[in-house]
Amino acid sequence: MPVFKIKRWCQMKRIVMFLVLFVVMTCTVVFAQDKVLQKAPKSEVLPSATFTAGFEKLFENPLFSWRADIDMDFVGYRKGRHNLTGRVRFLTVGARPSRGSINIAGLAYGLDACYKYYRTETNWFSVCNNHLSLHRTEELLVLEKEEIEKGRITPSIYTMDVNVISFGAGFMLKAPAEPKFVFLFQPIRFHYGGGFEFYGQPLYFTSRFALVKGRYVKLSFATEHEFGISPFNVGYLSVDLFLHEQEDGRAQIYIGYSPNQQLQPSVNEGVRRGGFKTGVRLIWDAH
């Protein structure tokens, strides 16, 4: 094995061991703070769902200038602390307009199926099967050719189908700013026809802090991180409007920035692109 591969693998092992230790220690503190669920609810089919529609404008890349997505997260079955959940995502990536028309650069859909065990009302563990199917369009090929003729080199979108097994933990601390964290360990990538391999971004971590919270408005700061062969980091400042007893506001306006300039697929977000971005989301909870 080449020396650089050995060094990279050793670094990955250190990162994994550190994060595992951090998760164990943090969960121990959280469990000491929260009360264990006392009463197990009855069995329920489709007890809740969340619908999200969003539009995001990105800068600095003519081949990836905006994205629009529609998501549905739902609990298919619940009995006590045990939950079977799912997620369906549809994503459209747009490029710069040309000849007076809108150009679609890529299309994607994602399907997630999970088992979640709730240790307390705010702390859970999960095992998931995540699928992402990403496809580029012929319009993108034309735009890429134009960019090359102008002497510009820009990252592009590539077709792929990926299935990932992930193990996760989520919790919220009873502390100022209501810090909320989610950890995912997703080391395995596989094909339904057979074959397993190492997934390039095995560690995923998110955090969120409520800086200011009122009855109907909340100002939050959030981060997302993917660690692996091509690490990715992004931070968001968002305003949630019309909370109405929802964790997220029914309308959400945000700005974000990522120092990473690459364009890469992500089983968690569909496609990621670095630089500045701004967007809006509409969120509905159904119970």
Phi and psi in degrees as a GROMACS rama.xvg file:
@    title "Ramachandran Plot"
@    xaxis  label "Phi"
@    yaxis  label "Psi"
@TYPE xy
-57.2242  152.562  PRO-2
-62.0884  -40.6943  VAL-3
-65.8803  -31.846  PHE-4
-69.2012  -38.3306  LYS-5
-64.084  -43.6422  ILE-6
-63.0384  -43.1095  LYS-7
-62.5312  -42.2016  ARG-8
-64.7867  -39.6718  TRP-9
-64.2765  -40.047  CYS-10
-63.2995  -42.2937  GLN-11
-63.0088  -39.0886  MET-12
-63.5667  -40.9722  LYS-13
-63.3955  -43.1528  ARG-14
-62.309  -45.7386  ILE-15
-61.4308  -46.3991  VAL-16
-63.7715  -40.0858  MET-17
-63.8563  -46.0113  PHE-18
-67.6256  -38.8397  LEU-19
-61.5111  -44.711  VAL-20
-63.2087  -40.8747  LEU-21
-63.4826  -43.8467  PHE-22
-62.1706  -44.1598  VAL-23
-62.0579  -45.5161  VAL-24
-66.2332  -41.7848  MET-25
-67.3125  -42.4827  THR-26
-61.741  -36.2083  CYS-27
-61.6421  -42.9968  THR-28
-64.5582  -42.932  VAL-29
-62.9675  -44.551  VAL-30
-63.8397  -30.2033  PHE-31
-71.2817  -26.6827  ALA-32
-82.7597  -44.1301  GLN-33
-87.6633  153.925  ASP-34
-87.1337  139.77  LYS-35
-70.0543  143.422  VAL-36
-55.8933  127.352  LEU-37
-89.4392  -38.6641  GLN-38
-119.385  122.452  LYS-39
-81.7918  123.116  ALA-40
-69.6356  165.335  PRO-41
-70.3218  168.558  LYS-42
-67.1018  136.838  SER-43
-137.09  142.234  GLU-44
-110.58  126.973  VAL-45
49.8125  56.5691  LEU-46
-74.8369  -22.5857  PRO-47
-157.651  158.097  SER-48
-156.681  153.884  ALA-49
-130.156  129.075  THR-50
-111.723  133.008  PHE-51
-131.76  133.702  THR-52
-127.722  129.855  ALA-53
-140.522  154.156  GLY-54
-134.756  133.648  PHE-55
-132.239  131.932  GLU-56
-103.342  126.591  LYS-57
-112.783  155.877  LEU-58
-120.474  165.774  PHE-59
78.9477  4.37802  GLU-60
-144.785  110.736  ASN-61
-67.0839  -20.8627  PRO-62
-90.5319  -4.93176  LEU-63
-147.562  81.285  PHE-64
-103.499  -16.8862  SER-65
-159.622  162.496  TRP-66
-144.635  145.539  ARG-67
-131.637  137.027  ALA-68
-142.49  152.409  ASP-69
-129.67  125.834  ILE-70
-125.324  150.483  ASP-71
-135.386  118.627  MET-72
-108.333  132.444  ASP-73
-145.457  155.083  PHE-74
-100.131  112.509  VAL-75
-77.0602  -36.0658  GLY-76
-152.575  139.169  TYR-77
-138.604  132.277  ARG-78
-145.208  110.165  LYS-79
62.5873  -126.389  GLY-80
-87.2722  -3.69182  ARG-81
-95.5523  130.209  HIS-82
-134.219  136.209  ASN-83
-107.636  116.677  LEU-84
-120.816  162.487  THR-85
-145.054  162.794  GLY-86
-146.268  134.931  ARG-87
-123.052  129.402  VAL-88
-130.951  139.815  ARG-89
-127.565  128.864  PHE-90
-129.461  136.083  LEU-91
-123.268  129.355  THR-92
-110.019  129.381  VAL-93
-110.12  147.837  GLY-94
-105.654  179.451  ALA-95
-64.1717  148.929  ARG-96
-67.4172  150.538  PRO-97
-147.787  141.96  SER-98
54.66  34.2413  ARG-99
74.0031  15.1322  GLY-100
-129.073  156.9  SER-101
-82.2074  137.623  ILE-102
-111.455  131.287  ASN-103
-97.2932  122.438  ILE-104
-88.9777  -36.7959  ALA-105
-160.854  159.01  GLY-106
-131.192  145.078  LEU-107
-149.296  154.288  ALA-108
-139.607  150.418  TYR-109
-131.304  144.219  GLY-110
-131.468  123.339  LEU-111
-121.714  137.953  ASP-112
-130.041  126.492  ALA-113
-135.037  152.286  CYS-114
-110.351  125.876  TYR-115
-121.164  133.794  LYS-116
-114.584  119.995  TYR-117
-92.882  109.494  TYR-118
-70.6299  -41.5517  ARG-119
-137.92  -177.272  THR-120
-66.1812  -23.5266  GLU-121
-117.504  9.10244  THR-122
-136.589  131.747  ASN-123
-145.067  161.393  TRP-124
-124.583  151.329  PHE-125
-145.749  155.149  SER-126
-130.598  126.468  VAL-127
-133.31  153.694  CYS-128
-114.156  115.301  ASN-129
-111.241  130.853  ASN-130
-121.371  135.385  HIS-131
-131.088  128.902  LEU-132
-121.691  117.196  SER-133
-123.455  131.135  LEU-134
-135.187  139.909  HIS-135
-95.8213  164.224  ARG-136
-112.875  166.002  THR-137
-67.908  -29.81  GLU-138
-60.0803  -35.4536  GLU-139
-66.0929  -37.615  LEU-140
-61.2929  -40.0506  LEU-141
-65.5691  -43.6059  VAL-142
-66.4103  -38.0171  LEU-143
-61.5011  -42.0264  GLU-144
-61.7449  -41.6708  LYS-145
-63.7457  -40.5169  GLU-146
-66.2292  -39.0451  GLU-147
-65.7978  -40.699  ILE-148
-63.4808  -28.1735  GLU-149
-84.5549  0.0761303  LYS-150
80.7158  19.1605  GLY-151
-101.764  140.156  ARG-152
-116.194  115.029  ILE-153
-129.757  144.977  THR-154
-65.271  150.011  PRO-155
-126.254  176.628  SER-156
-97.8005  139.593  ILE-157
-121.902  146.525  TYR-158
-72.4027  137.368  THR-159
-162.648  154.835  MET-160
-130.352  125.132  ASP-161
-137.743  141.872  VAL-162
-124.331  130.326  ASN-163
-131.666  138.071  VAL-164
-97.0452  128.221  ILE-165
-128.386  150.448  SER-166
-122.507  126.262  PHE-167
-133.117  166.02  GLY-168
-147.739  138.363  ALA-169
-135.508  144.462  GLY-170
-159.059  158.236  PHE-171
-128.093  132.002  MET-172
-88.5574  143.032  LEU-173
-84.6948  84.2337  LYS-174
-151.938  165.885  ALA-175
-54.3453  142.761  PRO-176
75.7795  0.567036  ALA-177
44.9287  57.1767  GLU-178
-60.852  133.002  PRO-179
-125.421  134.165  LYS-180
-132.739  146.788  PHE-181
-134.782  129.123  VAL-182
-117.583  135.155  PHE-183
-128.876  132.204  LEU-184
-112.028  112.01  PHE-185
-128.145  74.8092  GLN-186
-84.5563  -17.5882  PRO-187
-111.681  129.466  ILE-188
-118.066  135.43  ARG-189
-142.962  166.216  PHE-190
-118.754  140.014  HIS-191
-64.5053  -25.0991  TYR-192
-76.2539  -8.04167  GLY-193
123.152  146.882  GLY-194
107.102  132.279  GLY-195
-122.933  152.156  PHE-196
-154.772  168.942  GLU-197
-74.6935  130.889  PHE-198
-84.4464  135.633  TYR-199
-65.5333  -26.1842  GLY-200
-120.667  78.1373  GLN-201
-75.9602  -13.4382  PRO-202
-123.09  130.383  LEU-203
-132.086  133.566  TYR-204
-143.538  134.185  PHE-205
-129.488  151.69  THR-206
-140.453  152.214  SER-207
-149.594  136.129  ARG-208
-130.72  130.558  PHE-209
-86.1448  104.003  ALA-210
-73.5077  -44.7403  LEU-211
-138.934  132.961  VAL-212
-136.765  124.97  LYS-213
-114.71  -164.556  GLY-214
-71.3467  -38.1431  ARG-215
-121.958  -6.93823  TYR-216
-130.927  143.654  VAL-217
-142.556  134.095  LYS-218
-106.304  124.206  LEU-219
-129.941  155.65  SER-220
-121.585  130.265  PHE-221
-134.012  153.222  ALA-222
-133.884  152.965  THR-223
-133.539  139.792  GLU-224
-139.769  134.617  HIS-225
-121.993  126.052  GLU-226
-112.915  139.01  PHE-227
161.18  -146.343  GLY-228
-63.5357  -40.6158  ILE-229
-123.036  83.8453  SER-230
-65.796  151.977  PRO-231
-142.168  134.957  PHE-232
-135.248  138.608  ASN-233
-148.7  144.882  VAL-234
-123.38  145.454  GLY-235
-130.001  145.473  TYR-236
-120.268  119.397  LEU-237
-129.761  151.309  SER-238
-116.18  119.632  VAL-239
-97.9442  127.81  ASP-240
-113.882  149.94  LEU-241
57.8236  61.6455  PHE-242
-60.5572  -51.2864  LEU-243
49.3283  47.5343  HIS-244
66.9737  12.9351  GLU-245
-89.7718  152.591  GLN-246
-66.307  -40.3866  GLU-247
-109.035  147.729  ASP-248
-66.2996  155.661  GLY-249
-66.7564  -24.2551  ARG-250
-126.79  135.589  ALA-251
-135.112  125.496  GLN-252
-115.172  134.712  ILE-253
-146.864  159.193  TYR-254
-129.163  149.391  ILE-255
-148.801  164.688  GLY-256
-149.87  140.952  TYR-257
-130.801  130.265  SER-258
-72.9395  -13.9642  PRO-259
-77.5218  129.633  ASN-260
-99.4369  -4.017  GLN-261
-77.8621  161.65  GLN-262
-113.037  121.801  LEU-263
-146.648  148.393  GLN-264
-72.0243  153.556  PRO-265
-144.793  127.234  SER-266
-67.0359  -18.3259  VAL-267
-89.2768  -31.8323  ASN-268
-126.83  3.26959  GLU-269
86.7894  -77.3326  GLY-270
-138.726  138.542  VAL-271
-115.514  142.97  ARG-272
-140.864  132.581  ARG-273
-76.9854  176.545  GLY-274
99.5325  -165.648  GLY-275
-83.3682  149.342  PHE-276
-153.841  155.08  LYS-277
-147.039  150.836  THR-278
-166.382  178.792  GLY-279
-139.463  144.618  VAL-280
-131.169  146.892  ARG-281
-116.788  129.073  LEU-282
-129.737  129.405  ILE-283
-125.774  128.307  TRP-284
-99.7299  131.707  ASP-285
-119.165  124.946  ALA-286
